[in-house]
């Protein structure tokens, strides 16, 4: 929000200096982001009028002007392209000192005397425009001090407002906060009703229910739309960051800045009536003021004329019904729209307007009639015309109604840590525009209709805290004992998981939980994706269903920056749609790697990272929780066929590990093979409580066996069969060789394994060991067709 300091002081009288005012605004939560002083050191600058302008005899781009100063005439040599006879412009007299250290002296330019300088807005420090002389209105008094005429010096103040302070998107709204902080009162403001002078009206229909519960309008006939915007109004708009355009447009902008109510002006002759508010229909379109054609759908709220769309409610007016200098009859509108009906609609079309910015945060539902009356008076004073009666259509049952809030004296003192006098509490609340009634325990407070942010007792306590001053609240250490909760031994903490992967040379990545829907589609992971109603951008339009798309994208950005070996991991939530309920959030851990297994080093030649290298990293992570993982072949859409597996623990699927599909790698512009895994974090990190036990006093026995099995039989299946057949004496099973080639039939492989057997209460006999080996041999032959290798 940008505004003029002098404009604010008109609403709230205060003796505070400019710097004190800026400090007060920041202290009460209205952070001053920028402040620019305007029009200082303008002593000696007056309103002057060019009587004549003749070409300089020695220069093509200079003119010799005779200028009326109101106290005689002076000769000025001027190079401005808009210098002409009859123009009123600022004149810096000899001896004046302009901003920037420019001292005005009598001079001779190309042999011609010049006694002063006609000035541009930039030279005066009031505007960055340096294209020509600052043109003053024809009613400006020649000889008057320019500072008095333009209301200078002044300052442009820009605030960085939080979204909950919608009431401060107006000069008058800010004034209430300043009045409360500085012990002042906001000046009285009343928009006196303007009596109807004509019977001209236009019917209004409301067909959007609670989304548009109030619409106020008025017809003004016979005005002069080409009349100039008054200089005082144009200057306030400029100092608020708005370029004056035309009288009717400027009036609506001025009322919005001063009161906070967005308005729009239609050319009445382009309307047939009735004017209505309804949801847009699929396939409808409207040409907007900026010339673009907007395709609409039922999410948009539309302003209609005889059921044709002529504007987007709360966002922007239509091109076909816009006002121009030729407009003679105008229809003014001011309405109340629910924030939920406007939020995100402008951004959906790539628009950001001042009106939408305010309606999205909430506009006072009682303002429309006040704004119409105020705008009517401003237009009549500048452009004449005959107003009709004010037309208002409302749905009272849908209008927000202020609710009283109980503020307890004891609760206020407990939260703030200090006692604020009752009289001071009441003064601050009343200065903010709140209705206050004292009760035995404190106060009953009713917020004004503009304060959407005040709903509970804590909101009022916050108001007292910021106005009374955060700096006067004492700093005290909290008292009492904190309850210490020991971490559960049944779960490995996330910090340990992070350290384990970092020890395996992975770097942690942090990505947005929002992701591009097109990227998810490339992964084939759009099932259950949750779209955002109001995304930050098109690239962040849905909630992620996997961690890997964002993680691999980060890996790719590193790879194209000459990082040939990249190893990343991430812990974060993924989101899945849950019907009409809230999305299901699942915490996961993922890792991705490309390049060589080990960095460049002298001891040996490294090889590209593969499935089993990544599997080793995952096994080391699982070992922290004492987890034994099982791998079963799988082929998700993003996975390389034959190099992909689902990961299980105790029969429960945790996630996936493998290499990305070459087709996906090409779609992602990855020039290197990428291996990755992604698993649910909670079941991976669960662990059994360790129990101490005595080591067996009896010796172990090892038997090495080699079996020939079909190539299609996995070690996972073989090991499961061996463990079940060997019985409880089997302490460890080791695969120490895999062979395929000469001596082994094509399509088969040899698996050599070591069985380590041991009992806790006795020494195993040869008969015990032979029985276990026989059971294993029989089970492998029965279930997998395995045979002892000869």
MOPE-V510421 format. One record per backbone hydrogen bond with DSSP energy under -1.0 kcal/mol. NH is the residue of the N-H (numbers start at 1). CO is the residue of the C=O. E is the energy in kcal/mol with one decimal. If there is no record, write none. Layout:
BEGIN
NH|CO|E  NH|CO|E
END
This chain:
BEGIN
3|157|-2.2  5|155|-2.7  8|4|-1.9  9|5|-2.4  10|6|-1.3  11|8|-1.1  12|8|-1.7  21|17|-2.7  22|18|-2.3  23|19|-2.3  24|20|-2.4  25|21|-2.4  26|22|-2.0  27|23|-2.3  28|24|-1.8  29|26|-1.5  30|25|-2.5  33|158|-2.5  34|158|-1.5  36|156|-2.5  38|154|-3.6  45|42|-1.8  46|91|-2.5  47|144|-2.6  48|89|-2.3  49|68|-2.0  50|87|-2.8  51|66|-3.3  52|66|-1.3  54|64|-2.6  56|62|-2.3  63|78|-2.8  64|54|-3.6  65|76|-3.4  66|52|-2.0  67|74|-2.9  68|49|-3.2  69|72|-2.9  74|67|-2.3  76|65|-2.8  78|63|-2.8  83|80|-1.3  86|50|-3.7  87|84|-1.7  89|48|-2.2  91|46|-2.6  92|117|-3.1  93|44|-2.9  95|104|-2.9  96|93|-2.2  98|102|-3.1  101|98|-1.2  104|96|-2.9  107|114|-2.5  109|112|-2.8  112|109|-1.4  114|107|-3.0  115|75|-3.0  117|92|-2.0  119|90|-2.0  122|129|-1.7  124|120|-1.1  126|121|-2.2  134|119|-2.1  136|88|-3.0  140|137|-1.7  143|47|-3.4  144|141|-1.9  146|45|-2.2  149|145|-2.2  150|146|-2.6  152|147|-3.2  154|38|-2.3  156|36|-2.9  157|3|-2.7  158|34|-3.0  159|1|-3.3  160|31|-3.0  165|162|-1.9  168|165|-1.4  169|166|-1.6  171|257|-2.7  172|258|-2.1  174|170|-1.9  175|171|-1.8  176|172|-1.2  178|174|-2.1  179|175|-2.7  180|176|-2.1  181|177|-2.1  182|178|-2.4  184|179|-2.4  187|11|-3.5  192|190|-1.1  197|387|-3.5  198|387|-1.2  205|275|-2.6  207|277|-2.7  211|208|-1.8  212|209|-1.3  214|336|-1.0  215|393|-2.4  216|334|-2.6  217|391|-3.0  218|332|-1.7  220|330|-2.7  221|386|-2.8  223|328|-2.1  224|383|-2.1  225|327|-1.1  227|224|-1.8  234|230|-2.7  235|231|-2.5  236|232|-1.7  237|233|-2.2  238|234|-2.5  239|235|-2.5  241|238|-1.9  242|237|-2.8  250|246|-3.3  251|247|-2.5  252|248|-1.7  253|249|-2.1  254|250|-2.7  255|251|-2.5  256|252|-1.8  257|253|-2.3  258|254|-2.4  259|255|-2.9  260|256|-1.4  264|333|-1.7  266|331|-2.9  267|321|-2.5  268|329|-1.9  270|267|-1.9  271|268|-1.7  275|203|-2.7  276|304|-2.2  277|205|-1.8  278|302|-2.0  280|300|-2.7  283|296|-1.1  284|281|-2.2  286|294|-1.7  288|292|-2.8  289|317|-1.8  291|288|-2.2  294|286|-3.0  296|284|-3.2  300|297|-2.2  302|278|-3.3  303|311|-2.6  304|276|-2.9  305|308|-2.8  306|274|-2.5  308|305|-1.9  310|303|-3.2  311|303|-1.3  312|316|-2.8  313|301|-1.9  315|312|-2.1  316|312|-1.2  319|287|-3.3  322|319|-1.3  327|324|-1.5  330|220|-2.7  331|266|-2.7  332|218|-2.9  333|264|-2.5  334|216|-2.6  336|214|-2.5  338|211|-2.0  341|338|-1.6  342|339|-1.5  343|339|-2.5  345|342|-2.0  348|344|-1.6  349|346|-1.2  350|347|-1.2  351|346|-3.2  357|353|-2.3  358|354|-1.5  359|355|-2.8  360|356|-2.5  362|358|-1.5  367|364|-1.5  371|367|-2.9  372|368|-2.2  373|369|-2.3  374|370|-2.4  375|371|-2.9  376|372|-2.3  377|373|-2.0  378|374|-2.0  379|375|-2.4  380|376|-2.7  381|377|-2.2  382|378|-1.3  383|379|-3.6  384|380|-1.5  386|221|-3.1  388|219|-3.2  391|217|-3.4  393|215|-2.6  395|213|-2.8  398|395|-2.4  399|396|-1.0  405|445|-3.4  407|443|-2.9  409|441|-3.0  412|408|-2.3  413|409|-2.1  414|410|-2.3  415|411|-2.4  416|412|-2.2  417|413|-2.0  425|421|-2.3  426|422|-2.5  427|423|-2.3  428|424|-2.5  429|425|-2.3  430|426|-2.4  431|427|-2.4  432|428|-1.5  433|430|-1.5  434|429|-2.3  435|446|-2.5  437|444|-2.1  439|442|-2.9  443|407|-2.5  444|437|-3.2  445|405|-3.1  446|435|-2.7  451|448|-1.7  452|450|-1.3  454|451|-1.1  460|456|-1.1  461|457|-2.0  462|458|-2.2  463|459|-1.7  464|460|-2.3  465|461|-2.5  466|462|-2.5  467|463|-2.1  468|464|-2.7  469|465|-1.9  472|469|-1.2  473|470|-1.1  492|685|-2.5  497|493|-1.4  498|494|-2.5  499|495|-2.4  500|496|-2.3  501|497|-2.0  502|498|-2.5  503|499|-2.3  505|502|-1.6  506|501|-1.9  507|567|-2.4  509|569|-3.0  515|542|-2.8  520|516|-1.9  521|517|-2.0  522|518|-1.7  523|519|-1.3  525|520|-2.4  529|526|-2.3  532|541|-2.8  540|537|-1.4  542|515|-2.0  543|530|-2.5  544|513|-2.5  551|547|-2.1  552|548|-3.4  553|549|-1.7  554|550|-1.9  555|551|-2.1  556|552|-2.7  557|553|-2.0  558|554|-1.7  559|555|-2.3  560|556|-2.2  563|558|-1.4  566|594|-1.1  568|592|-2.6  569|507|-2.2  570|590|-2.4  572|588|-2.1  574|586|-2.4  575|544|-2.9  576|584|-1.9  577|528|-2.5  581|578|-1.9  584|576|-3.1  586|574|-2.2  588|572|-3.2  589|679|-2.6  590|570|-2.3  591|677|-2.3  592|568|-2.6  593|675|-2.5  594|566|-2.1  597|607|-2.6  609|595|-3.0  614|610|-2.1  615|611|-2.5  616|612|-1.9  617|613|-1.6  618|614|-2.4  619|615|-2.7  620|616|-1.9  621|617|-1.6  622|618|-2.6  623|619|-2.2  625|622|-1.2  626|623|-1.1  627|622|-2.5  630|648|-2.8  632|646|-2.3  634|644|-1.4  639|636|-1.8  640|659|-3.0  643|640|-1.9  645|657|-2.7  646|632|-3.4  647|655|-2.2  648|630|-3.1  649|652|-2.4  652|649|-2.0  654|647|-3.5  655|647|-1.3  656|678|-2.5  657|645|-2.6  658|676|-2.4  659|643|-2.1  660|674|-2.6  661|638|-2.6  665|661|-2.4  666|662|-2.1  667|663|-2.0  668|664|-1.9  669|666|-1.4  670|665|-3.2  675|593|-2.2  676|658|-3.0  677|591|-2.2  678|656|-2.4  679|589|-2.7  680|654|-2.6  681|587|-2.4  685|681|-2.1  687|490|-2.0  701|757|-2.8  703|755|-2.2  705|753|-2.7  707|751|-2.3  708|787|-3.1  709|749|-2.4  711|747|-2.8  713|710|-1.7  718|714|-1.9  719|715|-3.2  720|716|-1.8  721|717|-1.9  722|718|-2.4  723|719|-2.4  724|720|-1.9  725|721|-2.2  726|722|-2.8  730|727|-1.5  731|756|-3.0  732|756|-1.4  734|754|-2.3  736|752|-2.1  737|752|-1.3  739|750|-2.6  744|741|-2.5  748|745|-1.8  749|709|-2.6  750|739|-3.7  751|707|-2.8  752|737|-2.5  753|705|-3.1  754|734|-3.1  755|703|-3.0  756|732|-2.5  757|701|-3.3  758|729|-2.4  769|765|-2.2  770|766|-3.0  771|767|-2.0  772|768|-1.9  773|769|-2.5  774|770|-2.6  775|771|-2.3  776|772|-2.2  777|773|-2.7  778|774|-2.5  779|775|-2.2  780|776|-2.5  781|777|-2.0  782|778|-2.5  783|779|-2.7  784|780|-2.0  786|780|-1.7  787|708|-1.6  789|706|-2.9
END
